[in-house]
């Protein structure tokens, strides 16, 4: 089903690579794992927001604490999806 509604245009293993790929590829949606090895996913989201207000940010995490949820909401056009909830992830990506 995902292949019918979305095209994956890039992938990255860390925040720095993600920022480079996003700048080059200009995707409509970015899915970020919260546990990036170099830069926090929230910081990546903030940097993206400084350059692009239209992109939808989806944070994919095993932890959905209230403080983190509020930080995601403040970024605008963003969603937090808990890992293992693939239906919710698909809904957030296809928005």
N, C-alpha and C positions, 0 to 999 in steps of 0.2 A: 504494500500500500504506500509506503513512504516514497518508493521510486516513482510512483505515479503522480505525486504531488510536489516533490522537491528534487533538486539537483544538488548533490554535494560538489562544491566547487573547490574545496581546499580542506586541508587538515594540518594541525600543528601540534607539536609535543610540549610546547611551553608558551608562556605569555609573550615573550619577545618575538618568537616566530609567528605567533598568532597575529600580533599587531602588524607585522610586515605583510603577512598574507592578506589581512583585511584591507590594508591600504592598497595593495595591488589588485585584489579581486573585487572589492566593493560589494560584498554579499548583502542580501536582504535580511538574513538572519544569521546570528552567531550563537553557537552553543558552546558554553564554557564550563568545563569541569572546575569545581571550586578548588581542587587541590592541584594547582599548577606548581611546577618545581622552582620557578624563578621569581615570578611576580604574582601577587594575589589576584584572583579572578576579579574581585571588586575593583582593584586598581586598573586592570585591563579594561573593564567596563567603563570606568571614569575617563580613561584616555580615549576610548572609542567615542564616547559621548562628546568630548571636546571637539571632535572632528566630524561627527556624523550623528545627527539627531534622529534620522529616519530608521536606522537599522534596529531590528528587534533583537534584544539580548535575552538568551535563555541560559540560566545558571543551573547546572545539573549537579546535584549534591546528595550525599548520604545524610547530611545534617540540615535541618530546616529550622534552626533557632530563630526566635522572634527578632532579635537584633539584626541578624543577617537578612531576614525577610524584609525588614524595614529599609535596610541599606539598598537592597535590590529594587524595592519600590521607588526609592528616591532617584534612581537612575532614569526612570521613565522608559516606556516601551520595553519593559523587562518582565521576566517571569522567573520564578524559582520552581524547579521540578525535582522531587526526590527520586533518587536512583531506584530503578525497578518499576517505575510507573510509566511504562512505555506509551500507553494511551494518552496520558497527560503530556508527555514529551511531544508526541506527534501533534496534539492540539496546540501546544505552545509554539511549535515550529511553524505550523501552517496557519496559525492565528486567525 
